Amino acid sequence: MVKRTPIIVWLPPLVFIAALAWFSWAAWFKPTTMQAIQALIPGTTVSEVRPTPLDGVYEVIAGPNIFYMQPGKPYLLVGHLFDLSNSEDLTQLKKDQLAHSVAPQEQTP
């Protein structure tokens, strides 16, 4: 007589392995946020994409330009993003950071 392993023993690991394979496959084929945004604006070189405090809205940097987009949505917002809780212009802060990072270094004799 052949002794069978109960289903309760082999089913959970099998389900776990199948779920792991599914999520790995889904993550492999899901485009990144950068790819999704780049697909919406072909011909534009996007150098950086970062999340903003607004759910689903990303700050996009293309050369000296800063604008805002949602991946998968055909809309582009140009303007300044303000944090009203502390009266900060988040767009201007980023523009200042970019200006300092690309400004030529002064040489002292």
C-alpha positions as CSV (number, residue, x, y, z in Angstrom):
1,M,0.0,0.0,0.0
2,V,1.3,3.4,-1.0
3,K,1.2,6.1,1.6
4,R,0.0,9.4,0.3
5,T,1.0,12.8,1.6
6,P,-2.1,14.7,2.8
7,I,-3.2,17.6,0.7
8,I,-2.8,20.0,3.6
9,V,1.0,19.4,3.5
10,W,1.7,20.0,-0.2
11,L,-1.0,22.5,-1.2
12,P,0.2,25.6,0.8
13,P,3.8,25.5,-0.6
14,L,2.4,24.9,-4.1
15,V,0.0,27.9,-3.8
16,F,2.9,30.1,-2.4
17,I,5.2,29.2,-5.3
18,A,2.4,29.9,-7.9
19,A,1.7,33.3,-6.3
20,L,5.4,34.2,-6.2
21,A,5.7,33.3,-9.9
22,W,2.7,35.4,-10.8
23,F,3.9,38.5,-8.9
24,S,7.4,38.2,-10.3
25,W,5.9,37.9,-13.9
26,A,3.6,40.9,-13.3
27,A,6.4,43.1,-11.9
28,W,8.6,42.1,-14.9
29,F,6.1,43.3,-17.5
30,K,4.8,46.4,-15.7
31,P,6.4,49.5,-17.0
32,T,8.2,51.8,-14.6
33,T,6.8,55.2,-13.9
34,M,9.6,56.7,-15.9
35,Q,8.8,54.5,-18.9
36,A,5.1,55.2,-18.6
37,I,5.6,59.0,-18.6
38,Q,8.3,58.8,-21.3
39,A,5.8,56.9,-23.6
40,L,3.4,59.8,-23.3
41,I,5.9,62.5,-24.4
42,P,8.1,60.9,-27.1
43,G,10.9,63.1,-28.3
44,T,11.4,64.6,-24.8
45,T,14.4,63.5,-22.8
46,V,13.2,62.9,-19.3
47,S,16.1,63.0,-16.8
48,E,14.2,62.5,-13.6
49,V,10.8,61.4,-12.3
50,R,9.9,61.8,-8.6
51,P,6.7,61.5,-6.6
52,T,5.0,64.6,-5.3
53,P,2.9,65.0,-2.2
54,L,-0.2,64.7,-4.4
55,D,-1.2,61.1,-4.8
56,G,-0.4,59.7,-8.2
57,V,1.2,63.0,-9.5
58,Y,4.9,63.0,-10.4
59,E,7.4,65.8,-10.9
60,V,9.1,65.3,-14.3
61,I,12.4,67.0,-15.1
62,A,13.3,67.3,-18.8
63,G,16.3,69.6,-19.3
64,P,15.6,72.9,-17.5
65,N,11.9,72.2,-17.5
66,I,9.8,71.0,-14.5
67,F,6.2,69.8,-15.1
68,Y,3.8,67.4,-13.5
69,M,2.1,64.2,-14.8
70,Q,0.3,61.1,-13.9
71,P,1.5,57.9,-15.5
72,G,-1.1,56.6,-18.0
73,K,-3.0,59.9,-18.2
74,P,-2.6,62.1,-21.3
75,Y,-2.3,65.3,-19.3
76,L,0.7,67.5,-18.5
77,L,0.6,70.3,-15.9
78,V,3.0,73.2,-16.2
79,G,3.2,75.6,-13.2
80,H,4.3,75.8,-9.6
81,L,3.3,73.4,-6.9
82,F,2.9,75.0,-3.5
83,D,2.8,73.5,0.0
84,L,0.2,75.7,1.7
85,S,1.0,74.3,5.2
86,N,4.4,76.0,5.2
87,S,4.1,78.4,2.2
88,E,6.8,76.7,0.3
89,D,7.0,76.8,-3.5
90,L,8.2,73.2,-4.1
91,T,8.8,73.8,-7.8
92,Q,11.0,76.8,-7.2
93,L,13.0,74.8,-4.6
94,K,13.6,72.1,-7.2
95,K,14.6,74.7,-9.8
96,D,17.1,76.2,-7.4
97,Q,18.6,72.8,-6.7
98,L,18.9,72.2,-10.5
99,A,20.5,75.6,-11.0
100,H,23.1,74.9,-8.3
101,S,23.9,71.5,-9.6
102,V,24.6,72.7,-13.2
103,A,26.2,76.0,-12.3
104,P,29.8,76.2,-13.3
105,Q,32.2,76.1,-10.4
106,E,34.2,79.3,-9.8
107,Q,37.9,78.9,-9.7
108,T,40.1,80.9,-7.4
109,P,43.6,81.8,-8.5
